[in-house]
Amino acid sequence: MDIKVLGSWCHNCLRPELLVGQILGDLGIEGNLTRIEDPRQIDRYALTEPPGLVINGELVPEGQVPTREELHTWIAAALTWARRATTQ
């Protein structure tokens, strides 16, 4: 699982990063969690308002600080899709 947090060191950008780390641990999933701060790299994802979250290459709703429940749902869905892709 590859997860990128798009944004800077602001509180709204750090919170999703911390929550994602906790959720990955809770689910027992190893993942690559990266913070992207460079505006040129962020522009590649067409982010209009930080923070942004990219899970396995897909930008999920942006410009909001997602709740723990939302993050858990998005990560679980991405994990399900990844498992389906490897079994087909």
N, C-alpha and C positions, 0 to 999 in steps of 0.2 A: 504494500500500500504506500502510495506516494502522496503526501499532503504538503501543500505550501500555504503559508499565511502571507498575504500581500499587505504590506503596510510598514509603518515605522515603529518607533519605540513608544508610541502613545498607549495609554491604558486600553483603549478600544481595540488595539491591534495585539497587545500582549495577552489579554484575557482569552481570546480564542486559542492562542498557541498553548497556554497552560491547560485549558480544558481538553484540547485534543490529546495532549500527552497523557492526561489522566484517563480519558476514555480508551485510548489504545491499551493502556495498562490494565484497565478493568476488563477489557475484552480479550486480553492475552494475545494481542496482535502486535507483531513487529512491523514498524513502519518507518519511512523516511520522512521526518518532519523538518521542514526548512522555512525560514523566514526570508522573504524577498523584500528588500527595501529600495533597491535601485529603481528609480522611476522608469528607466528604459525597459527593464525586464518586466515591471508591472504593466507597462503599456501593451506588452505582447498578449496579455489576457483581456484587454479592453475593459479594465476596471475603471468605472466612473467615479466611485467613491469608496475609500477604504473604510473598514478593513474588508479584505476579500479572502476567500478560502478556495483553494483548488484541490479537489480530491480526485486522484488518478486522472489528472488532465482536464477535469471539468470544473468550471467556475460555478460555485453554488451561490445562492443569494448574497449580494454584496451590500455594503454601506450600512450594515447593522451588526451589532454584537449578538451573535446567536446564543441561544440558551444551551445549556448542557444537553437538554432533551433533543433539541434540533440537531446539534452536532452528532449526538449518538445515532439518531435516525439516519443522517446523511452518511456517516461512516459505515453503519451496518448495511445500508443499501449498496454502497460501493463495494463492500466486501462480498455481498451476495452476487452482484454482477460479475465481479472478478472470478468468483468460484464457478459461476455458470460458464464463463468464457473458457476456462481451462478444462471443463468437462465436455465441451462440445467438439 
